Every structure is written in C-alpha cells, then in structure tokens.
Amino acid sequence: MTARIAYKRVVMGLHQSTPDRTTVRLAAEFAGLLRLDLMGLFIEDPGMLAPAQRPGAREFQLLGRRWRPLEPQSLTRDIELCALSARRMLDETAKTLGVPSRFEVVRAALREAMKAVSQASDIVIIAEPHNPAERAIAPFPQLVKAAFESAATVLYLPRRIARARGPVVAIATSPDDPSLATAETIAAAAQESLIVIEAFKREAEAAPDSAGAAGIPVARLSVARSALGDIRSLSSAIDGLRERMIVVTRGAFGEGDGDKPAALAALQSVPLLLVEPAGAPASEPANEPANERLGRPETA
Amino acid sequence: MAENAPETGENATPLPIERLYRAADLSKLDFKTTADLEPVEGLIGQSRALDAITVGTGIVRQGFNLFAIGPAGALTRKAVEQVLKEAAEDRPAPTDWVYVNNFKEPQKPIAIALPAGRAAQFRDAMGELIEALKAAIPAVFQSEEYQTRRGSIDEAFQKQQSEAFAELQKKAAAQSIVIVRTPLGFTLMPAREGEVIPPNEFNALPEDERDKIQAVIETLEKDLEHIIHQIPQWEKERRDEIRRVNTETAQVAVEQPIAEAVQKVGDIERVAAHLDAVQADLIENISIFVGQAGGGEPAESGDMIGGPFDRYEVNVLVSAEAGDGRAPVIEELHPTLPNLTGRIEHIARQGVLITNFRLIKPGALHMANGGYLMLDARSLLTEAFSYQALKRALRQKKIVIEDVSRLVGMSSTISLEPDPIPLDVKVVLFGDRVLYYMLSSIDPEIGEHFKVVADFEDDFERSPENEAILARFVASILAREELKAMDRDAVALVLEHASRLAENAGKLTLMVDEIRDILAEADYWAGAETRETVARADVRKALDERIRRAARLRDRSQEMILDKVALIDTDGARVGQLNGLSVLSLGGFAFGRPSRITCQVTPGSGKVVDIEREVELGGPIHSKGVLILAGFLSGRFALDIPMSLSASLVFEQSYGGVEGDSASSAELYTLLSAIAEIPLRQDLAVTGSVNQHGDVQAIGGANDKIEGFFDICNARGLTGSQGVLIPEANVRHLMLRDDVVEACKAGRFAVYPIATIDQGIALLTGRPAGTRGADGRYPDGSVYRAVEDRLQRFAEIRRSFGRGGEGGSEAKS
C-alpha cells in the first residue's frame, strides 16, 4: 500500500510582482481538477520595504525603463496594488471556473510565512517567472526555497508549458512511494493514463496495486536509481512520453534535491509536483488562520 | 352613312336568335369525353410570340433579351418556361462559381469559376485540408523535435539574460550589494552576507562609508540599466528565431496536406493559385492552429462565422451540383435587389455587425447565369433599385452585388466588395402591354436591353378547327391538373364561354388560366354531384357560381332599381329621357347597369352642356362624345341659321363618374327628343357611340349591358316590347346568356342592331327620322322636322331678345 495524502487546498504563493493570468488559470484548473479549494497567499515581506527607507534609494521601473526615487509610501502602495490585482485576478478566474477560493495577505518574512501557512494537506504552486532577472533575484529564489522547505506538496510551474494533455508520469523510488498514489489521483481526475518510472528493483510477483485501482491505464518503465541524480539523463530517459505532468517525491533526486525539480520541469516543459515523503513532520492545524498563528493582523 | 339611312325605323328589327349566341361546332372532333382527345402541349394560337421567343433565345448577342407582353397567366409562363428549357438543352452547363478569401485584401473576396459540378469538390477538398491541418499542425508543433528547438531558443534567451543578471549579481555581491525586485522594477541595496542591511543599521554607518556604498550602487545601477535596455533586443531576436523555426515547422506540416488538395483540384489554374495563397497564409498564421505560443491549444472554430478557420473555406455560390447539368431556367417571383443581384449578410457579434466572404449569398442572376431568367416586369419595377440594377448588370455583363443600405446611404457598416462575376444570361420579362408601352415611352434603354418582344395574343379566330384545338387543349389541362374528364357538351360550353371571355362570338380567348380555373370549379361541382365525368351542367354551375360569388354589387344595384331608389323606367315613353347602359367592372367581375339619361333644352348660344363634365364627374372620352352631339346637330339642322340652343345632358343618379362614349348615341336620342318634344320609349335601353354624321359605332361590354337591362325587365316582368339597341358592329360580339336568348326566342325581349341615329330615333319614337326633301325641309311628322322647327323658334327667340322683344314662352322644353 502506498500512502495517499488527503489534499484540501491548492495554495498559490504570490509576492509583490503581479501574477501572470495564465498561471492563475492553471492553478485554478488544477484545483478544480482535484476538487480542492484554491487559496491565494500573498506574502508581504516587511524586509521588502527596507529599500525605500534608505536615503537616496531608487528603483528602475520596467514599465517606462526609467529610474524613480523609491519612497516608503509609494512602495507600500505599489505592494498593496499588487495584492489587490492578484486577488481580483484569482477571484475572477476561480469564479469563472467554479472553483471555491479565498485570498490571504500575510505580512511576514517569506520563509516564516510559507512555513506557517502551508500544511501537509496543501499543494503550494510556485510559478517560475518569465523574466530571468526575477528568477535570479529576491524574492523568487527565497519563495522557492521556502516552499520546498515547507510541509506542503509543491507544484512547480515552469516558464513554458508544452502541452495540456498527456499521461501523468510518477517517478517512484519504492513500491510505496507517495508519488504513486498522488499521480494516480491526478491521472484519474484528468482521465489520463499513468506512467510509472520505477527507480527501484521490484519483486516480479509483487506488482503494486495502487496504480490501476482507479481504472486508468498504467504503464511502467524502469530506470536506475542513479539516473535520478542526473536530470539530463532522466529527461532523456523519459523523452517521448509526452506527459502533461511529473509527480515525484521530495528527496528522490538525492539529498535535498537542490534545484533539480525545477530543472526537470523546465527541461520537460511540464508542471512538476513534488510530494512530501511518507513520515514527514506533521503539519500544524489546518483551519487556523495563518495570521493568527503568526500573531499579525490580516491586511486583506 | 346617314344620307343613305332608311327613312323610318322599320329596318331596325330584332336580331334573329342565331345571332345572339354562337354554339360551339365540335364536328371536327369525334369524342365522347376529353379522355378520348389527344392532348396539345405548349401554347395554342401563339405562334407569333413563340417564334419571337425562338428568335430571342437563338440570338447570342448582347441586348437580345425578351419582353413577353400580353395576358399574364401562370400557364403562359409555364409554357414559356418549357420553351426556354428546351432551348436550355442546347446550351452548355454553366460554370460553377465560388467565393474564397482574399488574403491580401479580405474586403475584396475572390470569385473563382470552376467547371460545372466541381465547386463542391473544391469546397470539400478545402474542408478536408483544414481538418487534416487541425490535426497535423498541432502534432508537429507538439513534437519533441519542435519542442526541443523551441526550448533551446528559449533557453538561449533565458541563459543570455540569466548570465547577464548573474554576472551583475556576482559583481554586486562582490561589493556587498544585492539586487531586489520591487513591484514595478528593480533596486539595489547594501547587503551583508547576502542579506539586506536594515535601514537603521545603514543609516548608522559613517557618512563616508555610506557615500562609498552609494557610489558603488550608482555604478551598478548603470550596469542594471544597460542589461534591461538590452532585453527588448534580445527578446526581438528570440521572437525572430522562433518565427523562423515556426515557419520551417509549419512548412513541413502544411506541405503534404496542400499537395493532396492540389492533387484533387489543382488542375484549375485559379484554384491552384488560391492554394498557393492558402499555403502562404497558413504558414504566416500558424498560431490559429496551435495557439499563440506555438505550443498551446488550437483556437476554437466550429461553423460559427468569425471562426479562425473561416478564411480557408470555400463559399459555393452556384453549382451544377444542385441542377441537372443543363443551363438553368430560373423564375424569380420576388425580384428585390438582394434577391436579384445577391447579398452580403452580416451577423451581430458582441454588438458589432461583421461579415466575411462566407456570407455572400447568390441572387437570381447568379442562379440563372449561363441560362435564362424569368421576371415579372411589374414586380421588378415596383422593387426599388432592381430594374436599374438589372440594366446595369446586362450592360456591364457582370453581376455586382449591391448593398441597398449603402445605396441609400443608411449604413456605415464595413462591408465587402466581392469580385464581380461575368454575366451571360437571357432575361425574359413578363408584363402587360400597357406596362410595356409605357415603359418604352419613358425609358429609352428598354429597347437596348430587350430587343425581342414576344406579343402574346389575347384570343384567336373561332373556327371549327381552332375549336377542336382548344378542346384538345382543355383535355391537356384536365390531364395535367388531374381533373375529371369532360363530356362533349361540357367541352362545348367551355368553348362557348371562351368566346364570351373574348367578348366576341368570332373569337376564342387565350386566357388559359381563366379556362383552367373554370375547369377546376366544374370538376368540383361534378364531384359534388358524384359524377365521374364533368357534364355541361357542372360547367354551367361553375360559371353561375362564379358570377353569384362576385355579384353582390350587381344585385344591390338591381335591387335599388327595382325598389325605385334608382329611377329606371321599363315601360311608357317620356320626352328628354332615355335608358343608357353602362358597365361596371370591379375585381374582375363586370356587369351592365341601366342609367337614366335626361336632357333639357332652352334657347341659347348653341352649346350642349355636359353636366358630368361641369362637375368633373365625366371623363374626357365622355366629354368628347357629348361635344360630338353638337357637331351632329350643327351638321344636320343648323344649315342656314346659327344654332340657338342651350342643352344640358346628365346621367341621373350617377355619383361615381362616367367615362367612355358608349352612351353618346343615347344622349343624342335624348337631346333630339328634348328639342323635338317627342317622347322616347322607356322599355328600350340604348348603347353605342355616335359620330358627327350620325353613324352608330361599336362599344365594349355589349353582352353585359344587354343582360343588365334584361335582368331589370325580367324582374319586373317581360312585356314583349322591351329590348336593347346596340350598334350593328357589336352583333358579332354577342354571346348572351341562355335566359336572354330564350326570352328573345319567345319574343319577350329583343336586341336591335342599329347602324345610324336615324334608325335608332325611329325605333325609339315610333316616328320616321326624316330625310330632307327637294324643298330642303324634313317631311312633316318626322322627328327631324320637329327638331328643326323648334331650333328655328329658338333662333327667333334669340333674335327677338337681340332686338329687345319678347319670346320667353318657348324658353323651356
């Protein structure tokens, strides 16, 4: 038997740059597919206001490509507008798709906020920015790091998504790898087939019974466990599967995974779902509002 | 002539029975019922018109279109259509026409001609092409090869940017500076071990240290600015590269399906050219198949107008697929401009009216192109713009789709200007003669465009041979309309009625639709009597019922006369009063009605006053007839003295106006009676026009007029002295009702043929009209003597008035 995580929410991690509408739609569709609630989590890191408090600070605006003095008031207003815009976009998209949604603004450092809010029953969505600069500089790297360190499952959306249809690929390092059950759930909901990449030596007669239980076609491929350490080799191994999503358990790529999940998602141009391994630390109570736990007032 | 007229009315004897009604002569045909007769196809008695149609259809020159004039009727048109269809068999099947998108100028759709029947093949080939591409293009664009190429371009771009930022970040980190994303852009901050130095700590630093940091930040800001300014150029290079890869990929995806389409329809030069344009456009607009990113989902299409794949479809305007491969013969019953020249439809999409080449709809000219188009002239002329548009099309020899709303300047919607389509059509206009002659007089172009006139006869000669032909034609109608066969007597009555319809005992009508209607009604009545074969009684019943249904006004009119509301005497005699006869024609039903005409005379200046004219109730022809009376009087009586008469004539109890001169003889008799103070018989009614010499001339509606007076007399009781005076020239027109004929046969009614006024006045007064003797005077006791004596007295009165004397006693008659 593989452990099956009972997911409750899809949490979209947002920060002070306005989210991409396509990304929001993908998140809402994913929540709808799994019949989960969609939650927009706008993290307002107080540290991000620090630049405006330095005398002579200025920002280079992408729109207009010019320098502008950076002032605390205008920066605060811009962040609030970002939150407002993100909220409107999320609400409208969720309403259009008929997905239950809520939106929270959390004023805390990224890592703290992510740790406090996300739970084992959450799927946190991290969308890779299109702009390389945004990917390289704060706060995106911090957001990714915080998400991967949280108790939640993480859905990493690469910049470009090649296809919206195709089988779901599960990379399993053991017969009871949690990725199997999650991948099966997603494949069944999406009415797709499931392809299991088995990076373990399986006893011939002991075919896992989780995959296929939902009545979906299941195919299996074997790769060496060591292949997971080399993302390019792994990508070549699964070349031609034309998958729509990869599901893998955290730690499958080696100690700490590093940036390999993101790299595999980018190489394959498909979303990658990073599932918490079995026996991961229990999460905090699910229904407690994040701001209460953080002891800060809710702003939106 | 009046000079040779008989001295008395003795010659005005009643017409013999055989002159009142001419029975059909079917001696040339041996049959019991029409089932025994050989049918006659096509039209009968119309050789002149049919020859014209043959000429018109045979001359392949511009302007040799046909204008068919004569009695309108569905059967006539059907027969002409049959002639046209036979002519169409000698013409080649017309080409198919389609409209396709003009990729360079979408507002000007391209018309393409294809061999007959191949439009559908072209349309289907394009449909299959698009369906194939819907599968092939996304497949190619989702292939690993494409994704890899595309991914490598993106990666290169990303890498280029990433490296630039990484370099900057590294350079910044080396100087303890970090780059931070703000909601609207980027900023640089002093850092310690990768973390931003809190503002309070930074502000606590010595000023020179803060200045150094600020200087470093300013240097790095320039680097940041430089990188960001480079991004658009990098992005452009990326897009160009992706476009190049997309084009190459699309080329691969499109080539094979296009080649298959060329295989099917590429032998047609313009189609091949269109396929080239399609290929180029497909490559240019590949995103509609694969989404904007080249890796997304294809756009939605469906059959909805405005869908992304519309541009590649084929709008089949006309195709031999729908016909029988022969030249078309089309009749357009509602020739509005759109129905004639085609139209461009619009649909509302999000509050905006949109259109494209798929919404071009054909008109009758498109449908008839290469063949024949039949149009009703009256319908054409009553539709705004249609007649002019037809003439333009015939002159230009091409069909230009014209938008009515644009013509009247009421539309600002963007519309299309489709390629005009070459026109090669024979137009046949149907209209009555009056319309044609009127049109000819006001539109000189009618002769330019309709050079051949097919003049259909209203009737044809009534001979035993033609009666036999008409009988066979009746048999044809019965067979074609699936009506019961007719027996011999019934056919005879139909032929006799055909003569009555022609208003001439010596003619047979060619208003075949009228005959067909009677046959249908007779069939109904035969069915009501459960007869297998239509008998004469059924035809009689049909004719009587037709009259009964339409005769409400006639009955009311007669009722008023019988009730003495409208005053008409049918016995006795009276000075200056006579029964004239008129015909009322309403809704296709005509009936005769007697009208009392009276006259008063006084000494005067020789003027005959037409009261109808004075009050503007008389038409010009009627007024002309009255003026002729003065001419008659002057010529006959005022030879050596000035006419010193003032007379007034009126149609009593006439409130609706009088037109025509058929009452002029009656008015003259009344005038003579008033002058001569000799009473006229009231048991007679008179019809006929007169000239200045006193000759009585033919009029129309003789049968209806006789029957109108007969009905009144019959209702009051026939006395044997009653009758009607008709012009002798009208005798040939008589086809009177059975009851009238029977009454005449029994001597209870009479029809008198009258050639001159002398004859008529003698009959009406019982006195001879009179002929001037050697002494230059009319004989004593004659009507004219009395007239002349009275006129002389009037002249003396006028003279005495001129001298200031007396003489007023003779002022009134």
Chai-1 contact restraints between the chains, C-beta under 6 A:
chainA,res_idxA,chainB,res_idxB,connection_type,confidence,min_distance_angstrom,max_distance_angstrom,comment,restraint_id
A,Q16,B,P183,contact,1.0,0.0,6.0,A-B,restraint_1
A,A50,B,V196,contact,1.0,0.0,6.0,A-B,restraint_2
A,A50,B,P199,contact,1.0,0.0,6.0,A-B,restraint_3
A,P51,B,V180,contact,1.0,0.0,6.0,A-B,restraint_4
A,P51,B,T187,contact,1.0,0.0,6.0,A-B,restraint_5
A,P51,B,M189,contact,1.0,0.0,6.0,A-B,restraint_6
A,Q53,B,P199,contact,1.0,0.0,6.0,A-B,restraint_7
A,R54,B,P199,contact,1.0,0.0,6.0,A-B,restraint_8
A,R54,B,F202,contact,1.0,0.0,6.0,A-B,restraint_9
A,G56,B,Q214,contact,1.0,0.0,6.0,A-B,restraint_10
A,E59,B,T182,contact,1.0,0.0,6.0,A-B,restraint_11
A,E59,B,G185,contact,1.0,0.0,6.0,A-B,restraint_12
A,E59,B,T187,contact,1.0,0.0,6.0,A-B,restraint_13
A,F60,B,G185,contact,1.0,0.0,6.0,A-B,restraint_14
A,F60,B,F186,contact,1.0,0.0,6.0,A-B,restraint_15
A,F60,B,L224,contact,1.0,0.0,6.0,A-B,restraint_16
A,F60,B,E225,contact,1.0,0.0,6.0,A-B,restraint_17
A,Q61,B,L184,contact,1.0,0.0,6.0,A-B,restraint_18
A,Q61,B,G185,contact,1.0,0.0,6.0,A-B,restraint_19
A,L62,B,G185,contact,1.0,0.0,6.0,A-B,restraint_20
A,L70,B,T187,contact,1.0,0.0,6.0,A-B,restraint_21
A,D78,B,P183,contact,1.0,0.0,6.0,A-B,restraint_22
A,D78,B,L184,contact,1.0,0.0,6.0,A-B,restraint_23
A,I79,B,P183,contact,1.0,0.0,6.0,A-B,restraint_24
A,C82,B,P183,contact,1.0,0.0,6.0,A-B,restraint_25
A,P132,B,Q158,contact,1.0,0.0,6.0,A-B,restraint_26
A,P132,B,Q161,contact,1.0,0.0,6.0,A-B,restraint_27
A,P132,B,S162,contact,1.0,0.0,6.0,A-B,restraint_28
A,P132,B,F165,contact,1.0,0.0,6.0,A-B,restraint_29
A,A133,B,F165,contact,1.0,0.0,6.0,A-B,restraint_30
A,E134,B,R181,contact,1.0,0.0,6.0,A-B,restraint_31
A,A136,B,F165,contact,1.0,0.0,6.0,A-B,restraint_32
A,I137,B,I179,contact,1.0,0.0,6.0,A-B,restraint_33
A,I137,B,R181,contact,1.0,0.0,6.0,A-B,restraint_34
A,A138,B,V180,contact,1.0,0.0,6.0,A-B,restraint_35
A,A162,B,Q147,contact,1.0,0.0,6.0,A-B,restraint_36
A,A162,B,G295,contact,1.0,0.0,6.0,A-B,restraint_37
A,R163,B,Q142,contact,1.0,0.0,6.0,A-B,restraint_38
